[in-house]
């Protein structure tokens, strides 16, 4: 069983969209998306520096656009449709990409919704200077207890020995100075706020209003939610989770447990891939994976799809 996954914020790097725009029709498609959401995705994906694409209002639409673009490119490598994959999931903002791929919302709805999400979360982030840092290594209970002692929240429990802490910059600094027992290191992330914590509560109401304009359909394949790792059966439930999840922890560890229970035998990560396949290599040992970083990776992904088709 193949699983398709979409990465979240922090996966973006300067210029990562450049080779994808060289594919037939890609530049026109991204241009139309840019006009629709009033954000120059091509500029930010090719010419902007790291600080510019760290901006939440920019990063989130850029990641969803890249995910959708790479998903379409993947589909052209061989005759396949959504039934190629047994399940789909996204990490944080990647859930919007996953929802579009699963047929819950249209691509246009996904870009419009993520534009609102990015702006709302950027506004919430501006209230207090906050950030996130990955804690690598250590027992989950020990790390979480240490974070709570410092006033931080475990915003992402990613499995494979990785927990992302979120809070004020002062709290992040205290964590860097005082690592949890058993952890190897603390790495600051390229994000502009304490996402998936109470700091994002103001964004929930904005997204709830935006969600009223969506016309969700039920998923056409198993949609695994990062709220709790459960398979969500209805489009209405998917959208409700997309709204509330901005202020709730991401449980990617539970998503990977669900993949294992479903019998995963291969994982493909959409552009800009690498983060989620890296976690899978440690938590789902022996499961082959392909990360779509550039169009050169499409051939490897097509080969993995062909193996499963055979």
C-alpha positions in Angstrom: 0.0 0.0 0.0 1.4 3.4 -1.1 0.9 6.5 1.1 1.2 10.0 -0.3 2.3 12.7 2.2 2.7 16.4 2.1 5.2 18.4 4.2 4.6 21.4 6.4 6.1 24.7 7.1 9.8 24.8 7.5 10.4 22.5 4.5 10.8 25.4 2.1 14.2 26.6 0.9 15.1 29.5 -1.4 14.6 28.7 -5.1 13.1 25.3 -4.5 10.3 25.9 -7.0 12.6 26.8 -9.9 13.0 23.4 -11.6 9.3 22.6 -11.2 8.3 25.7 -13.1 10.2 24.4 -16.1 7.7 21.6 -16.6 5.1 22.0 -19.4 2.3 24.3 -18.3 3.6 24.7 -14.7 4.5 28.4 -15.0 1.0 29.2 -16.4 -0.7 27.2 -13.7 1.3 28.9 -10.9 0.7 32.3 -12.5 -3.1 31.7 -12.4 -2.9 30.6 -8.8 -0.9 33.7 -8.0 -3.5 36.0 -9.6 -6.3 34.3 -7.7 -4.7 34.7 -4.3 -2.9 38.0 -5.0 0.5 36.5 -4.1 3.4 36.1 -6.6 4.2 32.4 -5.9 6.7 32.2 -8.8 8.7 35.0 -7.3 8.8 33.7 -3.8 9.5 30.1 -5.0 12.4 31.2 -7.2 14.0 34.5 -6.3 13.0 35.2 -2.6 15.6 34.7 0.1 15.2 32.6 3.3 13.8 35.4 5.4 11.1 36.3 2.8 9.8 32.7 2.5 9.9 32.3 6.3 7.0 34.7 6.4 4.0 32.6 7.4 1.7 34.4 4.9 4.1 33.5 2.1 5.3 30.1 3.2 2.0 28.4 3.6 0.5 29.1 0.1 3.9 28.4 -1.4 4.1 25.0 0.1 0.5 24.0 -0.9 1.2 25.3 -4.5 4.4 23.2 -4.7 2.6 20.2 -3.3 -0.2 20.4 -5.8 2.2 21.1 -8.7 4.4 18.0 -7.9 1.3 15.8 -7.4 0.1 16.7 -10.9 3.6 16.1 -12.3 3.6 12.7 -10.6 0.3 11.8 -12.2 1.8 12.4 -15.7 4.7 10.0 -15.2 2.4 7.0 -15.7 -1.3 6.3 -16.0 -2.5 6.6 -12.4 -5.1 8.4 -10.4 -6.0 8.8 -6.7 -6.6 5.0 -6.4 -2.8 4.6 -6.9 -2.5 5.5 -3.2 -4.1 3.7 -0.3 -3.9 6.7 2.0 -2.9 10.4 2.1 -1.8 12.7 4.9 -0.2 16.1 5.4 1.9 17.6 8.2 0.4 20.8 9.4 -0.3 23.0 6.4 0.3 19.9 4.3 -3.1 18.7 5.4 -4.6 21.2 2.9 -2.6 19.8 0.1 -3.7 16.3 1.2 -7.3 17.4 1.3 -7.2 18.7 -2.2 -5.5 15.5 -3.5 -8.1 13.4 -1.8 -10.8 15.3 -3.6 -12.3 16.9 -0.4 -11.7 20.4 -1.8 -10.7 21.8 -5.2 -7.2 23.2 -5.9 -8.7 26.7 -6.1 -10.4 26.2 -2.7 -7.1 24.9 -1.3 -5.2 27.9 -2.4 -7.8 30.4 -1.2 -8.1 28.7 2.2 -4.4 28.4 2.7 -4.0 32.1 1.8 -6.4 33.0 4.6 -4.7 30.5 6.9 -1.3 32.0 6.3 -2.5 35.6 6.8 -4.5 34.7 10.0 -1.6 32.8 11.5 0.8 35.6 10.7 -1.5 38.1 12.4 -1.7 35.8 15.4 2.1 35.4 15.5 2.5 39.2 15.5 0.8 39.5 18.9 3.8 38.0 20.8 7.3 37.1 19.5 7.2 33.3 19.3 8.9 30.5 17.6 9.5 26.7 17.4 12.5 24.4 17.9 12.9 20.7 17.3 14.1 18.6 20.2 16.0 15.6 18.9 16.3 12.5 21.0 15.0 11.7 24.5 12.0 9.8 25.8 8.7 11.4 24.9 7.3 11.7 28.4 10.6 13.2 29.7 10.8 15.7 26.9 7.2 16.8 27.2 7.5 17.2 31.0 10.6 19.4 30.5 8.8 21.6 27.9 5.9 22.1 30.2 8.2 23.1 33.0 9.6 25.8 30.7 6.1 26.9 29.7 6.5 25.5 26.2 4.0 23.4 24.3 4.8 20.1 22.4 3.4 21.5 19.2 4.5 18.6 17.0 5.1 15.1 18.3 6.7 13.7 15.1 7.8 10.3 16.3 11.3 8.9 15.5 12.8 10.8 18.4 11.6 14.3 17.4 9.3 16.7 19.3 8.9 20.3 18.2 8.5 22.8 21.0 6.7 26.1 20.6 6.4 29.2 22.7 7.9 32.6 23.2 11.4 33.4 22.0 12.5 33.6 25.7 11.1 30.2 26.4 12.8 28.8 23.2 16.1 30.4 24.4 15.7 28.7 27.8 15.2 25.4 26.1 18.3 25.8 24.0 20.3 26.5 27.2 18.7 23.7 29.1 18.0 20.6 26.9 15.8 17.8 28.2 17.5 14.9 29.8 18.5 12.3 27.1 18.1 14.6 24.1 20.9 15.2 21.7 20.3 18.7 20.5 17.7 21.5 20.0 17.4 23.0 16.6 15.5 26.3 15.9 13.1 26.0 13.0 12.5 28.4 10.1 9.1 29.5 11.1 7.7 32.8 12.4 5.4 31.7 15.2 4.3 29.2 17.8 2.0 27.2 15.5 -0.4 24.5 16.8 -0.5 26.1 20.3 -2.9 28.5 22.1 -1.0 31.4 20.5 -2.8 30.6 17.3 -6.3 30.6 18.8 -7.3 34.0 17.1 -6.8 32.3 13.7 -9.4 29.6 14.4 -12.3 32.0 14.2 -11.0 33.4 10.9 -10.6 30.0 9.4 -14.1 28.9 10.6 -15.6 31.8 8.7 -13.5 31.0 5.6 -14.5 27.3 5.7 -18.2 28.4 5.2 -17.2 29.1 1.6 -16.0 25.6 1.0 -18.1 22.8 -0.5 -16.3 19.7 0.8 -16.8 16.2 -0.7 -16.0 13.0 1.1 -12.4 11.8 0.6 -11.8 9.5 -2.4 -9.1 7.6 -0.5 -8.2 7.2 3.2 -7.4 10.6 4.7 -5.3 10.3 7.8 -5.6 13.3 10.2 -2.6 14.6 12.1 -4.9 15.6 14.9 -5.0 12.1 16.2 -3.9 9.7 13.4 -7.5 8.7 12.7 -8.8 8.0 9.2 -11.5 10.6 8.5 -14.5 9.5 6.5 -16.4 12.7 5.7 -15.4 16.0 4.0 -17.2 18.0 6.6 -15.0 16.4 9.3 -11.8 17.0 7.3 -12.6 20.7 7.0 -13.5 21.0 10.7 -10.2 19.5 11.5 -8.4 21.9 9.2 -9.9 24.8 11.0 -9.2 23.6 14.6 -5.8 22.1 13.9 -3.9 25.4 13.7 -4.3 25.6 17.5 -3.8 21.9 18.3 -0.7 19.7 18.4 0.4 17.8 15.3 0.5 14.1 16.1 2.6 12.8 13.2 3.7 9.9 15.3 0.1 8.7 15.4 -0.2 9.2 11.6 2.8 6.9 11.1 1.3 4.3 13.5 -1.9 4.4 11.3 0.2 3.9 8.2 1.7 0.8 9.7 -1.7 -0.5 10.8 -3.0 0.0 7.2 0.0 -2.0 5.9 2.1 0.7 4.3 4.7 -0.7 1.8 5.8 2.6 0.2 5.7 6.4 0.8 6.0 9.2 -1.6 6.5 12.8 -0.2 5.4 15.7 -2.3 7.6 18.7 -3.0 9.5 20.0 -1.1 10.1 16.5 0.1 12.6 15.1 2.6 11.3 15.9 6.1 8.6 13.3 6.3 10.4 10.5 4.5 13.3 11.2 6.9 11.0 10.5 9.8 9.5 7.4 8.1 13.0 5.9 7.6 13.5 5.9 11.4 9.9 5.1 12.5 8.8 2.8 9.7 12.0 0.9 9.1 12.3 -1.0 5.8 9.4 0.8 4.1 10.8 2.3 0.8 10.2 6.0 0.2 10.8 8.7 -2.4 11.0 12.4 -1.6 10.1 14.7 -4.5 12.7 17.5 -4.2 13.1 18.2 -7.9 11.5 16.8 -11.1 14.4 14.5 -11.3 12.9 12.5 -8.5 9.7 11.8 -10.5 11.3 8.8 -12.2 12.1 7.2 -8.9 8.6 7.8 -7.7 7.1 6.4 -10.9 9.2 3.2 -10.4 7.9 2.8 -6.9 4.3 3.2 -8.2 5.0 0.7 -10.9 6.3 -1.9 -8.4 3.0 -1.6 -6.5 0.9 -1.7 -9.6 2.7 -5.0 -10.6 
